[in-house]
Each structure stands twice: as structure tokens, then as C-alpha cells.
Amino acid sequence: MEKRIGRVVYNTETSTLLCSRSDGEYGDAHGYEEHLYKTKKGKYFVHGVGGTESKYPEADICEISEEDARSQFGVV
């Protein structure tokens, strides 16, 4: 997936996957998966996908700071 946010293009195909996490079971309308990526230029982003009632009812990419990546995902 690719998304432009401001002047930065985030692409799951060309970035490094650092970790993944999920909430809920497969088929759960409230469940979702989040994948933390790092671009070649050192920017972090989350690719999220989930059920119709989740925080990712449609696949999306969101910017995230290094500090938030560390505190929310425990890696970096």
C-alpha cells in the first residue's frame, strides 16, 4: 500500500517491516492489525487494517514519531 502524507510518500513495499500486532480474532468486526514500518529515510508509519467497526474500517497508513513507535510498539 502507498499513501502520500504532505510531501512524504509512505510505501509498505519499499519500507522495512519492524513488527506487527493484532487486536481481536479473525472475522471480528472490532478487530484490527497494525504493522509498524520504517522508510529508507528513517521515518516511521503504521499500516492498519481491520473490521468494519474497528479503528481501521478501511486499510490506512498513519505517520508515527520514533518516540511513539518506541512507546506503543516497544521497538525501534
N, CA, C and O atoms as CSV, one atom per row, in Angstrom:
chain,resi,resn,atom,element,x,y,z
A,1,MET,N,N,0.855,-1.173,0.000
A,1,MET,CA,C,0.000,0.000,0.000
A,1,MET,C,C,0.899,1.233,0.000
A,1,MET,O,O,1.994,1.225,0.561
A,2,GLU,N,N,0.422,2.264,-0.625
A,2,GLU,CA,C,1.172,3.513,-0.715
A,2,GLU,C,C,0.236,4.674,-0.401
A,2,GLU,O,O,-0.921,4.690,-0.823
A,3,LYS,N,N,0.759,5.649,0.351
A,3,LYS,CA,C,-0.025,6.831,0.678
A,3,LYS,C,C,0.904,8.028,0.803
A,3,LYS,O,O,1.973,7.941,1.408
A,4,ARG,N,N,0.480,9.151,0.222
A,4,ARG,CA,C,1.221,10.408,0.353
A,4,ARG,C,C,0.610,11.197,1.510
A,4,ARG,O,O,-0.599,11.421,1.564
A,5,ILE,N,N,1.478,11.610,2.432
A,5,ILE,CA,C,1.073,12.469,3.546
A,5,ILE,C,C,1.992,13.686,3.482
A,5,ILE,O,O,3.186,13.592,3.765
A,6,GLY,N,N,1.429,14.809,3.111
A,6,GLY,CA,C,2.258,16.000,2.890
A,6,GLY,C,C,3.166,15.753,1.704
A,6,GLY,O,O,2.700,15.419,0.614
A,7,ARG,N,N,4.458,15.915,1.916
A,7,ARG,CA,C,5.422,15.703,0.832
A,7,ARG,C,C,6.103,14.351,0.921
A,7,ARG,O,O,7.019,14.068,0.149
A,8,VAL,N,N,5.668,13.511,1.853
A,8,VAL,CA,C,6.296,12.204,2.057
A,8,VAL,C,C,5.381,11.108,1.513
A,8,VAL,O,O,4.176,11.105,1.764
A,9,VAL,N,N,5.975,10.179,0.767
A,9,VAL,CA,C,5.243,9.011,0.277
A,9,VAL,C,C,5.644,7.822,1.138
A,9,VAL,O,O,6.824,7.486,1.236
A,10,TYR,N,N,4.659,7.190,1.759
A,10,TYR,CA,C,4.875,6.001,2.580
A,10,TYR,C,C,4.440,4.795,1.768
A,10,TYR,O,O,3.338,4.783,1.221
A,11,ASN,N,N,5.297,3.774,1.683
A,11,ASN,CA,C,5.030,2.615,0.851
A,11,ASN,C,C,5.430,1.348,1.603
A,11,ASN,O,O,6.585,1.199,2.005
A,12,THR,N,N,4.485,0.445,1.792
A,12,THR,CA,C,4.773,-0.796,2.509
A,12,THR,C,C,5.683,-1.721,1.700
A,12,THR,O,O,6.352,-2.580,2.274
A,13,GLU,N,N,5.714,-1.559,0.391
A,13,GLU,CA,C,6.538,-2.423,-0.468
A,13,GLU,C,C,8.024,-2.064,-0.388
A,13,GLU,O,O,8.874,-2.939,-0.554
A,14,THR,N,N,8.348,-0.800,-0.139
A,14,THR,CA,C,9.742,-0.361,-0.168
A,14,THR,C,C,10.292,-0.028,1.214
A,14,THR,O,O,11.445,0.384,1.338
A,15,SER,N,N,9.483,-0.203,2.248
A,15,SER,CA,C,9.918,0.082,3.623
A,15,SER,C,C,10.159,-1.223,4.376
A,15,SER,O,O,9.759,-2.298,3.930
A,16,THR,N,N,10.815,-1.110,5.517
A,16,THR,CA,C,11.144,-2.274,6.334
A,16,THR,C,C,10.082,-2.501,7.397
A,16,THR,O,O,9.786,-1.601,8.183
A,17,LEU,N,N,9.507,-3.697,7.426
A,17,LEU,CA,C,8.547,-4.071,8.454
A,17,LEU,C,C,9.298,-4.348,9.745
A,17,LEU,O,O,10.178,-5.208,9.777
A,18,LEU,N,N,8.959,-3.623,10.817
A,18,LEU,CA,C,9.633,-3.791,12.102
A,18,LEU,C,C,8.886,-4.749,13.019
A,18,LEU,O,O,9.509,-5.566,13.697
A,19,CYS,N,N,7.563,-4.661,13.049
A,19,CYS,CA,C,6.768,-5.563,13.881
A,19,CYS,C,C,5.296,-5.435,13.524
A,19,CYS,O,O,4.883,-4.510,12.825
A,20,SER,N,N,4.525,-6.376,14.014
A,20,SER,CA,C,3.076,-6.385,13.794
A,20,SER,C,C,2.386,-6.741,15.091
A,20,SER,O,O,2.962,-7.393,15.962
A,21,ARG,N,N,1.146,-6.305,15.207
A,21,ARG,CA,C,0.334,-6.693,16.353
A,21,ARG,C,C,-1.126,-6.722,15.919
A,21,ARG,O,O,-1.517,-6.081,14.944
A,22,SER,N,N,-1.919,-7.480,16.666
A,22,SER,CA,C,-3.335,-7.576,16.322
A,22,SER,C,C,-4.171,-7.481,17.588
A,22,SER,O,O,-3.700,-7.741,18.695
A,23,ASP,N,N,-5.415,-7.102,17.389
A,23,ASP,CA,C,-6.371,-6.996,18.479
A,23,ASP,C,C,-7.659,-7.653,17.994
A,23,ASP,O,O,-8.249,-7.204,17.012
A,24,GLY,N,N,-8.094,-8.694,18.662
A,24,GLY,CA,C,-9.300,-9.398,18.254
A,24,GLY,C,C,-8.980,-10.627,17.430
A,24,GLY,O,O,-7.820,-10.894,17.114
A,25,GLU,N,N,-10.004,-11.363,17.088
A,25,GLU,CA,C,-9.891,-12.587,16.303
A,25,GLU,C,C,-10.262,-12.323,14.854
A,25,GLU,O,O,-10.923,-11.332,14.544
A,26,TYR,N,N,-9.835,-13.209,13.974
A,26,TYR,CA,C,-10.184,-13.092,12.566
A,26,TYR,C,C,-11.703,-13.085,12.418
A,26,TYR,O,O,-12.389,-13.925,13.000
A,27,GLY,N,N,-12.219,-12.153,11.653
A,27,GLY,CA,C,-13.652,-12.030,11.444
A,27,GLY,C,C,-14.350,-11.127,12.446
A,27,GLY,O,O,-15.534,-10.834,12.281
A,28,ASP,N,N,-13.647,-10.677,13.483
A,28,ASP,CA,C,-14.203,-9.782,14.498
A,28,ASP,C,C,-14.362,-8.385,13.894
A,28,ASP,O,O,-13.381,-7.796,13.439
A,29,ALA,N,N,-15.559,-7.863,13.885
A,29,ALA,CA,C,-15.812,-6.542,13.299
A,29,ALA,C,C,-15.037,-5.437,14.008
A,29,ALA,O,O,-14.771,-4.391,13.416
A,30,HIS,N,N,-14.671,-5.658,15.271
A,30,HIS,CA,C,-13.915,-4.663,16.037
A,30,HIS,C,C,-12.407,-4.925,15.999
A,30,HIS,O,O,-11.623,-4.091,16.454
A,31,GLY,N,N,-12.005,-6.052,15.471
A,31,GLY,CA,C,-10.593,-6.422,15.442
A,31,GLY,C,C,-9.807,-5.689,14.370
A,31,GLY,O,O,-10.366,-5.206,13.385
A,32,TYR,N,N,-8.498,-5.616,14.580
A,32,TYR,CA,C,-7.626,-4.949,13.600
A,32,TYR,C,C,-6.203,-5.458,13.727
A,32,TYR,O,O,-5.842,-6.082,14.725
A,33,GLU,N,N,-5.394,-5.187,12.705
A,33,GLU,CA,C,-3.970,-5.467,12.700
A,33,GLU,C,C,-3.228,-4.166,12.422
A,33,GLU,O,O,-3.682,-3.331,11.640
A,34,GLU,N,N,-2.078,-4.007,13.078
A,34,GLU,CA,C,-1.212,-2.853,12.832
A,34,GLU,C,C,0.184,-3.368,12.519
A,34,GLU,O,O,0.680,-4.287,13.170
A,35,HIS,N,N,0.809,-2.766,11.516
A,35,HIS,CA,C,2.153,-3.135,11.097
A,35,HIS,C,C,3.011,-1.873,11.127
A,35,HIS,O,O,2.698,-0.887,10.459
A,36,LEU,N,N,4.080,-1.908,11.893
A,36,LEU,CA,C,4.991,-0.773,12.016
A,36,LEU,C,C,6.100,-0.899,10.983
A,36,LEU,O,O,6.754,-1.938,10.890
A,37,TYR,N,N,6.310,0.158,10.211
A,37,TYR,CA,C,7.331,0.201,9.164
A,37,TYR,C,C,8.272,1.371,9.395
A,37,TYR,O,O,7.947,2.342,10.077
A,38,LYS,N,N,9.463,1.237,8.794
A,38,LYS,CA,C,10.445,2.325,8.774
A,38,LYS,C,C,10.893,2.516,7.332
A,38,LYS,O,O,11.272,1.558,6.658
A,39,THR,N,N,10.847,3.773,6.862
A,39,THR,CA,C,11.259,4.064,5.496
A,39,THR,C,C,12.780,4.098,5.397
A,39,THR,O,O,13.477,4.105,6.412
A,40,LYS,N,N,13.283,4.117,4.175
A,40,LYS,CA,C,14.727,4.208,3.950
A,40,LYS,C,C,15.302,5.510,4.495
A,40,LYS,O,O,16.488,5.582,4.816
A,41,LYS,N,N,14.463,6.537,4.600
A,41,LYS,CA,C,14.914,7.833,5.124
A,41,LYS,C,C,14.700,7.948,6.630
A,41,LYS,O,O,14.913,9.019,7.198
A,42,GLY,N,N,14.283,6.861,7.288
A,42,GLY,CA,C,14.178,6.853,8.746
A,42,GLY,C,C,12.855,7.310,9.321
A,42,GLY,O,O,12.761,7.537,10.527
A,43,LYS,N,N,11.836,7.452,8.504
A,43,LYS,CA,C,10.512,7.842,9.003
A,43,LYS,C,C,9.720,6.586,9.341
A,43,LYS,O,O,9.868,5.547,8.699
A,44,TYR,N,N,8.877,6.703,10.363
A,44,TYR,CA,C,8.066,5.580,10.816
A,44,TYR,C,C,6.611,5.784,10.421
A,44,TYR,O,O,6.114,6.909,10.373
A,45,PHE,N,N,5.934,4.664,10.137
A,45,PHE,CA,C,4.497,4.725,9.852
A,45,PHE,C,C,3.845,3.402,10.217
A,45,PHE,O,O,4.497,2.362,10.305
A,46,VAL,N,N,2.539,3.477,10.425
A,46,VAL,CA,C,1.739,2.301,10.753
A,46,VAL,C,C,0.776,2.047,9.608
A,46,VAL,O,O,0.077,2.952,9.152
A,47,HIS,N,N,0.749,0.809,9.154
A,47,HIS,CA,C,-0.254,0.362,8.179
A,47,HIS,C,C,-1.276,-0.439,8.976
A,47,HIS,O,O,-0.944,-1.461,9.577
A,48,GLY,N,N,-2.518,0.031,8.978
A,48,GLY,CA,C,-3.574,-0.635,9.735
A,48,GLY,C,C,-4.684,-1.128,8.841
A,48,GLY,O,O,-5.018,-0.504,7.834
A,49,VAL,N,N,-5.256,-2.266,9.224
A,49,VAL,CA,C,-6.385,-2.845,8.505
A,49,VAL,C,C,-7.246,-3.577,9.527
A,49,VAL,O,O,-6.726,-4.208,10.448
A,50,GLY,N,N,-8.565,-3.492,9.363
A,50,GLY,CA,C,-9.422,-4.131,10.355
A,50,GLY,C,C,-10.843,-4.342,9.897
A,50,GLY,O,O,-11.193,-4.150,8.732
A,51,GLY,N,N,-11.650,-4.748,10.863
A,51,GLY,CA,C,-13.060,-4.996,10.612
A,51,GLY,C,C,-13.845,-3.707,10.458
A,51,GLY,O,O,-13.322,-2.614,10.678
A,52,THR,N,N,-15.094,-3.847,10.082
A,52,THR,CA,C,-15.941,-2.693,9.781
A,52,THR,C,C,-16.188,-1.782,10.967
A,52,THR,O,O,-16.491,-0.604,10.781
A,53,GLU,N,N,-16.067,-2.293,12.179
A,53,GLU,CA,C,-16.303,-1.488,13.388
A,53,GLU,C,C,-14.997,-1.141,14.110
A,53,GLU,O,O,-15.032,-0.631,15.230
A,54,SER,N,N,-13.867,-1.404,13.494
A,54,SER,CA,C,-12.569,-1.155,14.124
A,54,SER,C,C,-12.086,0.259,13.845
A,54,SER,O,O,-12.765,1.037,13.175
A,55,LYS,N,N,-10.903,0.585,14.367
A,55,LYS,CA,C,-10.332,1.899,14.075
A,55,LYS,C,C,-9.730,1.959,12.676
A,55,LYS,O,O,-9.285,3.022,12.243
A,56,TYR,N,N,-9.710,0.830,11.961
A,56,TYR,CA,C,-9.266,0.783,10.565
A,56,TYR,C,C,-10.325,0.076,9.708
A,56,TYR,O,O,-10.063,-1.011,9.192
A,57,PRO,N,N,-11.523,0.677,9.545
A,57,PRO,CA,C,-12.536,0.030,8.718
A,57,PRO,C,C,-12.102,-0.076,7.254
A,57,PRO,O,O,-12.629,-0.897,6.503
A,58,GLU,N,N,-11.155,0.746,6.861
A,58,GLU,CA,C,-10.503,0.658,5.552
A,58,GLU,C,C,-9.004,0.698,5.808
A,58,GLU,O,O,-8.547,1.373,6.731
A,59,ALA,N,N,-8.235,-0.025,4.993
A,59,ALA,CA,C,-6.781,-0.013,5.147
A,59,ALA,C,C,-6.283,1.429,5.104
A,59,ALA,O,O,-6.749,2.229,4.293
A,60,ASP,N,N,-5.328,1.758,5.986
A,60,ASP,CA,C,-4.834,3.124,6.053
A,60,ASP,C,C,-3.381,3.128,6.496
A,60,ASP,O,O,-2.900,2.165,7.094
A,61,ILE,N,N,-2.694,4.207,6.199
A,61,ILE,CA,C,-1.328,4.446,6.646
A,61,ILE,C,C,-1.324,5.731,7.456
A,61,ILE,O,O,-1.889,6.741,7.036
A,62,CYS,N,N,-0.680,5.690,8.630
A,62,CYS,CA,C,-0.592,6.846,9.521
A,62,CYS,C,C,0.865,7.076,9.900
A,62,CYS,O,O,1.592,6.130,10.205
A,63,GLU,N,N,1.291,8.343,9.878
A,63,GLU,CA,C,2.625,8.700,10.351
A,63,GLU,C,C,2.710,8.444,11.842
A,63,GLU,O,O,1.708,8.516,12.554
A,64,ILE,N,N,3.919,8.144,12.313
A,64,ILE,CA,C,4.139,7.964,13.746
A,64,ILE,C,C,5.566,8.423,14.045
A,64,ILE,O,O,6.475,8.199,13.246
A,65,SER,N,N,5.755,9.054,15.179
A,65,SER,CA,C,7.096,9.513,15.551
A,65,SER,C,C,7.916,8.330,16.079
A,65,SER,O,O,7.366,7.289,16.441
A,66,GLU,N,N,9.215,8.508,16.116
A,66,GLU,CA,C,10.086,7.466,16.667
A,66,GLU,C,C,9.743,7.208,18.133
A,66,GLU,O,O,9.744,6.063,18.584
A,67,GLU,N,N,9.451,8.272,18.868
A,67,GLU,CA,C,9.111,8.132,20.288
A,67,GLU,C,C,7.814,7.338,20.461
A,67,GLU,O,O,7.726,6.472,21.332
A,68,ASP,N,N,6.809,7.632,19.632
A,68,ASP,CA,C,5.548,6.887,19.710
A,68,ASP,C,C,5.733,5.439,19.271
A,68,ASP,O,O,5.127,4.535,19.845
A,69,ALA,N,N,6.560,5.214,18.265
A,69,ALA,CA,C,6.839,3.844,17.828
A,69,ALA,C,C,7.462,3.053,18.971
A,69,ALA,O,O,7.116,1.894,19.197
A,70,ARG,N,N,8.375,3.685,19.683
A,70,ARG,CA,C,9.044,3.026,20.804
A,70,ARG,C,C,8.044,2.754,21.943
A,70,ARG,O,O,8.024,1.655,22.497
A,71,SER,N,N,7.226,3.739,22.288
A,71,SER,CA,C,6.318,3.567,23.423
A,71,SER,C,C,5.125,2.661,23.099
A,71,SER,O,O,4.676,1.907,23.961
A,72,GLN,N,N,4.611,2.726,21.872
A,72,GLN,CA,C,3.431,1.940,21.519
A,72,GLN,C,C,3.761,0.521,21.055
A,72,GLN,O,O,2.977,-0.403,21.275
A,73,PHE,N,N,4.924,0.345,20.410
A,73,PHE,CA,C,5.277,-0.956,19.868
A,73,PHE,C,C,6.467,-1.593,20.588
A,73,PHE,O,O,6.717,-2.786,20.420
A,74,GLY,N,N,7.192,-0.827,21.377
A,74,GLY,CA,C,8.314,-1.369,22.131
A,74,GLY,C,C,9.532,-1.718,21.296
A,74,GLY,O,O,10.384,-2.491,21.733
A,75,VAL,N,N,9.622,-1.158,20.102
A,75,VAL,CA,C,10.771,-1.412,19.235
A,75,VAL,C,C,11.271,-0.106,18.640
A,75,VAL,O,O,10.628,0.934,18.788
A,76,VAL,N,N,12.378,-0.153,17.991
A,76,VAL,CA,C,12.981,0.928,17.193
A,76,VAL,C,C,14.476,0.822,17.352
A,76,VAL,O,O,15.216,1.621,16.777
